[in-house]
Amino acid sequence: MSDALDMRSRSKSGTAALRVPPVLTVVLALFALWYLAVVPMNVQETLTRAERAGVAITPDSALARRDTGNLALVVGNTHALGESWSLERPRLPAPHQVVSELYKSTWVEETTGRRGIVNSGSLSNRGLVYHAMVTLNATMVGFLIGTGLGILLAVGIVHSRVMDMSVMPWAIVSQTIPIVALAPMIIVVLYSVGVQGLLPKAVISAYLSFFPVVVGMVKGLRSPDAMQMDLMRTYYASSTEVLFKLRLPASVPYLFASLKIAIAASLVGAIVGELPVQKGGLGARMLAGSYYGQTVQIWAALFLAAALAALLVWAIGAAEKRTLRRMGMRP
Amino acid sequence: MIHVIGALVVWALGLAVNLRLANGPAHDTRAARLAVPLIFGATILIMWELIVTGLGVPRVILPPPSEIVATFAANLPLLWGDFVQTILKGALSGWVIGCGAAVLTALLVDRYAYLRDGLLPLGNFMAALPIVGTAPILVMWFGFGWQSKAAVVVLMVYFPMLVNTVAGLQETSAMQRDLMHTYAAGWGKTLRKLRLPAALPFIFNGLKITSTLALIGAIVAEFFGSPTQGLGFRISTSIGQLDLGLVWSAIVVAALTGTLVYGLVVFVEKKATFWHPSQRG
């Protein structure tokens, strides 16, 4: 406790002079670094374009430039770097290019595009909103299946010693396995038995979100201490009553902690599941972008995926806060 | 049909033995704790074999375990090459670089409270993001070789490791640090003798989480482009050829590696943090 106080006072004295929130500073520093990194990353393409426009470049052949270091090129040609941040197909797009691509492929595409929602009545399959919805659907279906099954298995494990002893070690071992490696196979196998569309991706999502929930819920369902269990026994409560009146309520904080991990894993599962079948979704969009060298498109999809992950985790956090407050577990 | 009945018999037998073991007087012994999951696993494998052959499930949907083992044994040199490419070159180098960089950053961040307040929320946020998505970009930058896989792994393991190490470095109490101060121990000595040992349980926790992430990163990055070698490449091309035996063999390699590395980290943790309450008793 005194340690925490000590830390707080230290950090306060550190921020007093600057008065800028630390997170903001770090984020701004990262963006500044990004803008700087754009120059050496894109220098080859920039100089080629400048040369075509008639500017004198120091190593005057593209071949010689390829063998020169990127930083040396930047230092030698400071007069010709104006286009670094506005290239059509940059190796590293500048942040504002990504943001404008995000705006173009969501708002502009839907409102003015021929296939946009305004002109055609349905989401454009060239816009990111459509792909984000495809991914989100698979994520949510998979998350619900995985969480439901996970809770059921956890209840089974807590109530049956055979299940505990035989399944639990495998559940733990399975967490050390790169389960995503199974994704392409699940997709192809399910496809060959006639299941396609949303379900195969949801199966992968469910699979990934399943184990964190099992492990967390087993811990949560076992969290009531001996005194509380004894109290239930003096009430002559059946094991079902103990489950619903003591174990499940006690497990709620553990449930939410694992739900946060599960939803993030579920999103990763949906994205990876979209790689083998090119039928929409953020993963498909990334792979298409990587095939056609559309870097800005990949970055936009990546940012949207990150925003989606943040939104989902935040939503669960908000639900956690409300639930725990209503249950009287948190002030 | 006889196979399916056989599968049911095996299931009943396995369940009976496990029920006996789990509810019998010896259920708390080490042997029982080991035997019950092993019997469960063996039962599943035998049932898989019998049902797949009994119902005539096509090989391209689900090969029986015996075929997977046969394919595994027949393709050992091939799988070894994939193992070297993906695990040793891609995942391991990325894991070492990423975790090393994270620990160094943590040491730096820990010295400046302002940096810590700025980086920690960001690190927690980044740890929840689907960083695998950077794989296509990194493959574009670093080429199809193992370097791009290592780069994906570095990005994936960096933030979880950073968050864990920073949390670990905060583990010491003011009293303990004051004691070091009265010994006239400087920053380096305090770090070596007090704060790093105190942070070890957290560092090992980070290593355990990231070992799985490293494998995932290296394998998924190969889906975006790779030389004609590697576990991810093997999985995606063998599926194209409907050679499910080889796909499962590659998955077995990945699973065995994951479990072994995890076991190794746990083993080293037991040796290094024998003093910690969670390792005693």
Interface residues (C-beta under 8 A of the other chain):
Chain A: S2 D3 D6 M7 R10 S11 G14 T15 L18 P21 P22 V23 L24 T25 V26 V27 R91 L92 R161 V162 D164 M165 S166 V167 M168 P169 W170 V173 Q175 T176 I177 P178 I179 V180 A181 L182 P184 M185 V188 V189 S192 V193 K260 A264 L267 V268 I271 V272 L275 P276 L282 G283 M286 L287 G289 S290 G293 T295 I298 W299 A301 L302 A305 A306 A309 A310 V313
Chain B: L15 N18 L19 L21 A22 N23 H27 A32 R33 V36 P37 I39 F40 G41 V60 I61 L62 Y112 A113 Y114 L115 R116 D117 G118 L119 P121 L122 F125 A128 L129 P130 V132 G133 T134 P136 I137 V139 M140 W141 Q170 T172 S173 A174 M175 S211 T212 L215 I216 I219 V220 F223 F224 G225 L231 G232 I235 S236 I239 L244 V247 W248 A250 I251 A254 A255 G258 T259 V261 Y262
